[in-house]
Amino acid sequence: MLQVGGSADESSYYLSPTYEIEQCLVRGCHERLCLVHTIAVKEGGTEVQLMRLAVYKEKCETGETPSEPLSQQKRISPSDLVGTWKVFEISATAILEDWEKNTPEKRPPFVYLCMETLKRRSLPEIPDHFSDEDASDMQDITVLWLPGQITAYVDAKEDGVLSIGVGWYSDDGTNLVMERDYGADGKLQEVRSKTEVKRRWLDD
């Protein structure tokens, strides 16, 4: 988490402590998606406000037809994420208890875990008419539905944990997800990278 407003001029511009959090997803070794959340923390961390969300999409093109602007690319709707998904997840959890601030390492040790799960995602109250500007609540969080089949969310939980997630859906039925959890002290607690594959096979 990078704090914005390091200089005196910048600090006077922001009324509350403001941070930038950057997350990147890579698809097929030739496409990269980068989202930068700018958030303001108020009331001692009890209130979090999304100030800005910047989206960068890079693609290696060699003689191909240039891609259309990101703002003109289609969005997904909540119904596209409904169903059964095979989820391949890699997580990294920080061991903050065993990490001393005086050690020369700039970051605490992490424990890595790989697992494969089956997820069922349902939206019982999908609106009949879903517009591009609408935000829909999915699994108790408010999701932004962006051009380029991108989703993003910022969720401040009751225990003080701040979760920031991004998703990148593809028409082939795969959804790349990156989630980061920060504690009330601003330290990174856990990172989760997921590849979700939509179930298309039939039951016997």
C-alpha positions as CSV (number, residue, x, y, z in Angstrom):
1,M,0.0,0.0,0.0
2,L,1.6,3.2,-1.2
3,Q,0.7,6.4,0.6
4,V,-0.2,9.4,-1.6
5,G,1.0,12.8,-0.6
6,G,4.6,12.3,0.4
7,S,5.5,16.0,-0.2
8,A,4.2,19.0,1.6
9,D,2.3,20.2,-1.5
10,E,0.6,16.9,-2.0
11,S,-0.2,16.5,1.7
12,S,-2.1,19.8,1.7
13,Y,-4.2,18.6,-1.3
14,Y,-5.6,15.5,0.4
15,L,-7.8,16.0,3.4
16,S,-7.5,12.4,4.6
17,P,-4.7,9.8,4.5
18,T,-4.8,8.5,0.9
19,Y,-3.2,5.4,-0.5
20,E,-2.7,3.8,-3.9
21,I,-2.9,0.0,-4.4
22,E,-1.8,-1.5,-7.7
23,Q,-2.8,-5.0,-8.9
24,C,-1.9,-6.7,-12.2
25,L,-3.3,-9.7,-14.0
26,V,-1.6,-11.4,-17.0
27,R,-3.4,-13.5,-19.6
28,G,-1.7,-15.7,-22.2
29,C,1.7,-14.0,-21.8
30,H,0.7,-11.2,-24.2
31,E,-2.0,-9.3,-22.3
32,R,-1.6,-7.4,-19.1
33,L,-4.3,-5.7,-17.0
34,C,-3.3,-3.2,-14.3
35,L,-5.8,-1.5,-11.9
36,V,-4.8,1.2,-9.4
37,H,-7.2,2.0,-6.6
38,T,-6.8,5.3,-4.8
39,I,-8.6,5.2,-1.5
40,A,-9.0,7.6,1.4
41,V,-9.1,6.4,5.0
42,K,-11.3,8.5,7.3
43,E,-12.5,8.3,10.9
44,G,-9.4,6.4,12.1
45,G,-9.9,3.7,9.5
46,T,-13.6,3.1,10.1
47,E,-14.6,4.7,6.8
48,V,-12.9,4.0,3.5
49,Q,-13.7,6.0,0.3
50,L,-12.7,5.1,-3.2
51,M,-11.3,8.3,-4.7
52,R,-10.2,7.0,-8.1
53,L,-9.8,3.8,-10.1
54,A,-7.4,3.8,-13.0
55,V,-7.3,0.9,-15.5
56,Y,-4.4,0.1,-17.8
57,K,-4.6,-2.6,-20.4
58,E,-1.5,-3.6,-22.4
59,K,-1.3,-6.0,-25.3
60,C,1.6,-7.1,-27.5
61,E,0.5,-6.7,-31.1
62,T,2.6,-7.8,-34.0
63,G,0.8,-6.9,-37.2
64,E,-2.6,-7.6,-35.7
65,T,-5.6,-5.3,-36.0
66,P,-5.3,-2.7,-33.1
67,S,-7.6,-3.4,-30.2
68,E,-10.5,-1.0,-29.7
69,P,-10.3,1.5,-26.9
70,L,-10.9,0.1,-23.5
71,S,-13.9,2.4,-22.9
72,Q,-15.6,0.9,-26.0
73,Q,-15.2,-2.7,-25.0
74,K,-18.1,-4.7,-23.6
75,R,-18.9,-5.2,-20.0
76,I,-20.0,-8.4,-18.2
77,S,-23.2,-8.5,-16.3
78,P,-23.8,-10.3,-12.9
79,S,-25.5,-13.2,-14.7
80,D,-22.2,-14.0,-16.5
81,L,-20.6,-15.0,-13.2
82,V,-23.5,-17.1,-12.0
83,G,-22.9,-20.9,-12.0
84,T,-20.4,-23.5,-11.0
85,W,-16.7,-22.6,-11.2
86,K,-13.5,-24.7,-10.8
87,V,-11.2,-22.4,-8.8
88,F,-7.4,-22.8,-8.8
89,E,-6.0,-20.6,-6.0
90,I,-2.6,-19.6,-4.8
91,S,-2.5,-17.6,-1.6
92,A,0.3,-15.9,0.3
93,T,-0.3,-15.2,4.0
94,A,2.0,-12.9,6.0
95,I,3.4,-14.2,9.3
96,L,3.3,-10.9,11.2
97,E,3.6,-12.4,14.7
98,D,7.1,-13.7,14.0
99,W,8.3,-10.7,12.2
100,E,10.3,-8.1,14.1
101,K,10.4,-4.5,12.9
102,N,14.1,-4.2,13.6
103,T,15.1,-7.0,11.3
104,P,16.9,-6.0,8.1
105,E,14.1,-7.6,6.0
106,K,11.7,-5.0,4.6
107,R,8.8,-7.5,4.5
108,P,7.6,-10.2,6.8
109,P,7.8,-13.9,5.8
110,F,4.9,-15.4,3.9
111,V,3.4,-18.9,3.9
112,Y,2.2,-20.0,0.4
113,L,-0.8,-22.4,-0.2
114,C,-2.2,-23.9,-3.4
115,M,-5.6,-25.4,-3.5
116,E,-8.4,-26.4,-5.9
117,T,-12.0,-25.9,-5.0
118,L,-15.5,-25.9,-6.6
119,K,-17.4,-22.7,-6.2
120,R,-21.1,-22.1,-6.8
121,R,-21.9,-18.4,-7.4
122,S,-25.5,-17.3,-7.4
123,L,-27.3,-14.0,-7.5
124,P,-30.9,-14.5,-6.3
125,E,-31.9,-10.8,-6.9
126,I,-30.5,-10.0,-10.4
127,P,-32.4,-7.0,-11.8
128,D,-34.4,-7.5,-14.9
129,H,-32.7,-4.6,-16.6
130,F,-29.0,-4.2,-15.9
131,S,-27.4,-1.0,-17.2
132,D,-23.7,-0.3,-17.6
133,E,-23.6,2.2,-14.8
134,D,-25.3,-0.1,-12.2
135,A,-23.4,-1.6,-9.4
136,S,-24.7,-4.9,-8.1
137,D,-24.1,-6.4,-4.6
138,M,-22.6,-9.9,-5.0
139,Q,-21.8,-12.0,-1.9
140,D,-22.2,-8.9,0.4
141,I,-19.8,-6.7,-1.5
142,T,-20.5,-3.9,-4.1
143,V,-18.9,-4.7,-7.4
144,L,-18.0,-2.3,-10.1
145,W,-18.7,-3.6,-13.6
146,L,-16.1,-1.9,-16.0
147,P,-15.5,-2.0,-19.7
148,G,-13.2,-4.8,-20.9
149,Q,-15.1,-7.4,-18.9
150,I,-13.4,-6.2,-15.7
151,T,-14.7,-6.2,-12.2
152,A,-13.4,-4.4,-9.1
153,Y,-14.4,-4.0,-5.5
154,V,-13.3,-2.4,-2.2
155,D,-14.7,-4.0,1.0
156,A,-14.1,-2.7,4.5
157,K,-15.0,-5.5,6.9
158,E,-16.2,-5.1,10.5
159,D,-12.9,-6.5,11.9
160,G,-11.0,-3.7,10.3
161,V,-9.6,-5.8,7.3
162,L,-9.6,-3.9,4.0
163,S,-10.1,-6.2,1.0
164,I,-9.4,-5.0,-2.6
165,G,-10.2,-7.3,-5.5
166,V,-10.1,-7.2,-9.3
167,G,-11.4,-9.7,-11.8
168,W,-10.9,-10.1,-15.6
169,Y,-13.4,-12.3,-17.4
170,S,-12.9,-13.9,-20.9
171,D,-15.4,-15.2,-23.3
172,D,-13.7,-18.6,-23.1
173,G,-15.2,-19.0,-19.6
174,T,-12.2,-18.2,-17.5
175,N,-12.0,-15.4,-14.9
176,L,-8.7,-14.2,-13.4
177,V,-9.0,-12.8,-9.9
178,M,-6.5,-11.0,-7.6
179,E,-7.4,-10.1,-4.0
180,R,-5.4,-8.4,-1.3
181,D,-6.2,-8.0,2.4
182,Y,-4.8,-5.3,4.6
183,G,-5.1,-5.1,8.4
184,A,-6.2,-2.1,10.4
185,D,-2.6,-1.1,10.8
186,G,-2.2,-0.9,7.0
187,K,0.0,-4.0,6.7
188,L,-0.5,-6.5,4.0
189,Q,-2.0,-9.7,5.5
190,E,-2.8,-11.9,2.5
191,V,-2.8,-12.1,-1.3
192,R,-4.9,-14.5,-3.3
193,S,-4.5,-15.2,-7.0
194,K,-7.2,-17.3,-8.6
195,T,-8.0,-18.8,-12.0
196,E,-11.7,-19.6,-12.2
197,V,-12.9,-21.9,-15.0
198,K,-16.7,-22.0,-15.6
199,R,-18.1,-25.5,-15.5
200,R,-19.5,-26.5,-18.9
201,W,-19.7,-30.2,-18.6
202,L,-22.9,-32.2,-17.9
203,D,-23.6,-34.4,-14.9
204,D,-23.7,-38.1,-15.7
